[in-house]
Amino acid sequence: MSQFMTPPALLILDVQKGFDDPYWGKRNNPQAEENMARLLSEWRNRKWEVIYSQHLSLLPNSPLNHKNKEATEMKDIIKPNPNEKVFPKNVNSGFIGTPLESYLREQKIKTVIITGLSTQHCVSTTTRMSSNLGFDTYLVSDAIAAFEITDHNNKTHSADTVQELELAALHKEFATILTTDQILNQIKQS
């Protein structure tokens, strides 16, 4: 492969039905799941590693509460196949409390391509940890989505602003930021 030394793993973080709950507020990038599905299709065609995280919140009022089976289900567009790994978690990082790191090392995977929900929570945290743990980390800017947030001064920031600032903070320091098309073009050049 031109940019990737070995076949990268595709990480799909927390793409669960509970993220459609109005609780989260306004969201950006409505095409995120479609872009994840495009990447997923390419990975499956090549028989490369696909790994999911599933957020099972311990917070009683969370739309992703572990007792809410329907809300914690993966969205249909990216449903895991039986042979694809799903790592349940109950904190933001896909690496905390899961065997994700040891699994990647056992499989000799050095590069990860990160997609999922939501940008400012699990995507950002997992991206930072992936880099800190020494994995060659790529974040797919149009295969993630953010939600609006209200800060400590009661100021609301739009989902687009949250996305833009999260990507700016992660760029170069923690990940290479690419689009779905850029990733697919890199793969096809190999």
N, C-alpha and C positions, 0 to 999 in steps of 0.2 A: 504494500500500500504506500501511496506517496507520502502522506503525512503521518499515518499511524504505523508504528513499528510492528505491532502484532494486532490481531483482531480485537477491537475494543468491546467492552461490555456496554450494553444499553441499560441504563438505570431509569426506571419509570416510577417516580415517587408519588404515592398517595393520590392517584387519580380515581377518587371515590365519589359515590353518589352524594354523600353528605356535603360536598363542596358546592352543590347546586342550591343549598339552603340559603334563603335571604339573610340569615344571620351574618354572613360574611360581608355583605354590602356589595357595592358595584365592583365588577371584575373587568379586566382588560383581556385582549387577545382571545376572542371567541374561537379562533382557529387552532388553538394550542393542541387540543385533543386530536384533530385531524392530522396535524404535523407529527404528533407522536405516533399515530397509526401508520403514517408513511414510513417513518423510521423503523417501526416494529415490523412492518412487512418486509423491508430490506434485510433486517437482521434475521428474521425467520427464513427467508429465501437462502441466505448464506449459512444458516445453521450456526450463527454466532450466539453468544451468551446474552440472554435477556433476564434482567433481575428487577423485581418489583419490591417496593416497600408499601406497607399497609398501615396507616395510622389508626391505632385503637386507643383513643383518648381515655384517660382515667377521670377527666373532669366531667362532673355529672351533667352540666348544661351544654356540653359541646355537641354539635351536630355529628361529630365523629366518635361519639362515646362508644366504647367497646361493647356495650350491651345492645346497641342499635344495629342489628345485623344488616338490615337493608341499606342504611346510610353508609356503613363501612364497606359495602361491596364495591368492587372495581366497576367503573363505568364500562358499559358494553363495548364501546369502540376499542378498548385495549384489554379486554378480558385475558388473563393469563391462560396459556395452554398448560395441560397437566405436567409437562416436562420443564416448565419455567419456574424458577425459584421465586417465592414470595416470602419476604422477611417482615413479620409483624413487629411493630414498635409502638411505644407510647410517649416518646419525646420527639423533638424536631429532627434530630440527626438520624439518618439511616444506619449509622455506625454504632450508636450507643444502645447497648442492651440487645444487640443482634449479632449473628455470626457473619455479617457482610464482609468485614475486613478479612477475616481468616478464610472465608470462602473465595474471595478474589485472589488471595495469595496462593491458596491451594490449587486454583485453576490457572495460576501463572498469568493472571490478567494484570497488565500494567496501566492500561488506559480505560477510562470510563467516560461515557457520553451521558450527561444528566439532562433529564426532562422531568416534568411533573408539576405538581401543585403543592403549595403556593409559593411564589417566588420569594416572598419576604420571610417565610417560615422554614419549612423543611428543605426546600430547594437551596436556599442560601446557606443554611446550616450544614447540610450534607456536602455541598460544594466546597465550603471552607475546610471541613474535616478531611474530605478526599484529598485535597491538595496537601494539607498538613501531614497526612499519613504517607505522602510520597507518590500518590497515583497521578498519572498524567491526566488532567481533568479538563473536559470540554463541557460547556454549558450551551444548550441550544436555545437561543433567545426567543424564537417564535414557537417553541414547544414547551413553554412554561407560561404561567399567568399569575398576575398579582391581584390583590384586592385593595380597595381604598382603606386608608387607616386614619384614625384621629390620634394626634400626638398628645404629649403631656401638657401642652398649652391649649388644648381643645381645638386645634386647627386640623381640618381634614385635608388629607393629601390624596389626590386622585390615584387610581390604580396605575395609570400610565406613568405618573411621576414616581410612584413607588418602584415600578419595574425599571424605569430609566436609572434611578439612583442605585438600586440593588446591583444592576448590571455594571454600572460604573465602578462600584466598590469592589466587585469580584474580578473585573477585567484585569488581566496581567498578574495581579497579586495572587489570585486563587484559581483562575481558569482562563482558558482561551474561549472567547465568546464567538460562536458561529451560528448561522441560520440552518434550518433543515436542508435547504438547497445546497448550501456550502458543504455540509457533512456528506450528503448523498453524492455530490460531484467529486469530493475527495475519494470516496469509496470506489466510484465508477472509474476513476483514473488509474486504479491499481491493476 
